Amino acid sequence: MNKVSIGNVTYGEGQLPLIGGPCVIESRDHSLKMAESILSITESLGIPFIFKSSFDKANRSASDSFRGPAIEDGLQILSDVKKELGIPVLTDVHLPDQCKEVSEVVDVLQIPAFLCRQTDLLHAAGKTGKPVNIKKGQFLAPNKMRFAAEKVSNTGNNNILLTERGSSFGYGLVSDMTSIPIMQKTGFPVIFDATHSAQLPGGEQTTGGNREIIPTIAKAAVAVGCDGLFMEIHDNPDEAKSDAATQWPLDKLKSLLSIIIKVHEAVK
């Protein structure tokens, strides 16, 4: 498997790194607080950690939903998190012309699931030379993700991660764990997104979800052999400004990760 190094975090060496943080940047203080709190937990458990938060949620259900601080302020906050805590940071890009500016701050550019086939976006992200995490579209068969990966690798950038985040089934999502080994055949590490996979996107105004299923599908993905986990985490999920139904509570993070570590060790 192709190894992908991101700061002090390496995928493809048998570890189980965590990409985690609030869905959207709510404020500088909140981002720093969340990053510091999650880092304290992951360090105590020996889990490599990459902080994630979005400066813009461009695919909200309703036009008046909170989208984030936008690119300039959002990148400054992510830069502060990176400098003050010494950890890698990840954020989404939605447009090709965002990629260069974002790459000057963050360690990983993430391609949202709805945009995983956008050739110009994938090319622009790849040309930055930074690691690119491509989230599998809810509408896409896992074996088709090799084409998304090729669009990045054709730029000469092989620092690619692929993320499984559930597949559309009726008006909800299901997690097909066979997609993990299928995508691993590309040679790139495969991450499982345990929180977006619990979404119920058929809501009238906001995306709902089933938070209770998150531990089950996270443990299942680790048992299948995923190369890392992605979780959106919040200290007060019910009041979160995005994905309130599926962000994992900060006060329950350590207990869940402790169980997941045991599953990972058993599989190894």
KAVENZI-V31545 format. One record per helix or strand of 3 or more residues. SS is the DSSP state (A for helix, B for strand). FROM is the first residue (numbers start at 1). TO is the last residue. Records with the same first field share a line. If there is no record, write none. Layout:
SS->FROM-TO + FROM-TO
This chain:
B->4-6 + 9-11 + 17-21 + 49-52 + 88-93 + 108-111 + 131-135 + 160-164 + 167-169 + 172-174 + 189-193 + 228-234
A->28-45 + 71-85 + 96-103 + 113-115 + 119-127 + 142-153 + 178-184 + 196-198 + 211-224 + 237-239 + 250-267
